[in-house]
Amino acid sequence: MSIDTIFILSQNGEILAHRIFKGLKRKDTLPEFYTQFVQFFRGTNADKEYPIIRIKDALYPFVTFSDIIIGAIVTEEIPVLQLFATLFLILDVLKASFPNESSEKLKQNLHTIGIMLDSVFDYGYPQITQKHVLESIVRPGGIIEKIEEKIIGRQNVQKETVSLLEKYIDGQADVREHSQYRLPEIKGEEEVYFDVIEFLDCVFDKNGRILIEEINGEIKVDCNLSGLPELFVFLNQTNQFNDYTVHECLLQKIDTYERERVLAFVPPSGTTTIFYYNIKGISIRPPFEFIPKLQFINNQVKIEFLLKNRPVRGQSYAVDEFHTKLTVPSGLTLGETEMAQGTLQQLENAILWRIGKLEIDSSIRLAVTFSSTEDQFNIIQQGNFLVQLKFVVNTFSPSQTKIDKVEVRNGAKVLTKKARNIAKSGYYEIRLN
């Protein structure tokens, strides 16, 4: 399978990046492609289908992300799904490297995006390239910036950069083990940081009974160590994990974890999630209590929320960020509101209460009133009233999973090691009726 051109456009038609492999004038057809995209695809779920535009003898398959269009130009028969798999690979790399960002952010990193495209295609032929390798090339603070930091001020910069990249990407025989996600030549700041992040998934019915209750956790490492160090991470408890998956850097010593419950690995450069786990059958007690109240009175719907901070296992925690979204049936009009803290934003059939920080030992209240016509009121009472919570609690571990100790072998004698816990909402829903 060979393509003529790979391109990335902004949603206003500006060419952000491209590589031409054959057909030098193919780039000149991109304005016509953009015209047809605006006419037939803008405003649709094009990114959830397999959209293709035809211009004369060429096909233009593409995918979209935020205000970015990623596409290819092909003039020969190809396996369509294989090509879309490659486009989605590029899409996933950009999503992971620039989350919630626009084309303006990509413009600041065009040189790394170009190198990433060169790694994906060889004269128009897609190559088998691992996603995390591409991410390490293109993301801000990634491998390209590390190479630039390493060789800045030297002569033959371009030659040295290309040589180092070839070793890193192609995996030549003389490159040492683990080089697919580390550059031993780069000297780091001799720091390694860990985040144990737990996402709380809970669903409650109108009587407060728990329908779903589980924790999905992940351990992230931000490694800025030199050479090829080996890390040994000791967790305080692992027997409560119902399931787990690991980054490939742990696969060579997965028996160490299964036998001793110790994570042993050579860490990738930069930030990587090395371990995922799932916990079911555990009672989740967040450091707050959320009490909703729903009333139907004379063609009006009155809803009240009481949010109170509370200690967990004898210790108090501030909730660093708290948002509440209330979704209501259509046909309701927002009326009076009483709010002691935060801001209220009205959405379509919903309101968003941005509370901000919930301090220790504090409590806040929100009361809202909706009204409807008399003929719609009975239908509205049968509709769904849902509350979704979004929150972040630093230094808190719902499952009490923590990193007890980290050992670094083959590393610098003096280095910094730190670990912290963070709790976040996953899918946290309360059904009011």
Secondary structure, DSSP 4 states (H G I P E B T S, - for coil): ---SEEEEEETTS-EEEEEESS-TTGGGGHHHHHHHHHHHTTTS-GGGS--EEEETTEEEEEEEETTEEEEEEB-S---HHHHHHHHHHHHHHHHHHSTT--HHHHHTTHHHHHHHHHHHEETTEE----HHHHHHHHSTTSHHHHHHHHHTT-SSHHHHHHHHHHHHHH--TTSPTTTTT--TTS---SEEEEEEEEEEEEEE-TTS-EEEEEEEEEEEEEEE--S--EEEEEES--TT-SEEEE-GGGGGGHHHHHHH-EEEE-PPSEEEEEEEEEEES-----SEEEEEEEEEETTEEEEEEEEEE--BTTB---EEEEEEEEE--TT-EEEEEEESSSEEEEETTEEEEEEEEE-TT-EEEEEEEEE--HHHHHHHHTS--EEEEEEEEET--TT---EEEEEEESS-SS-EEEEEEEEEEEEEEEE--
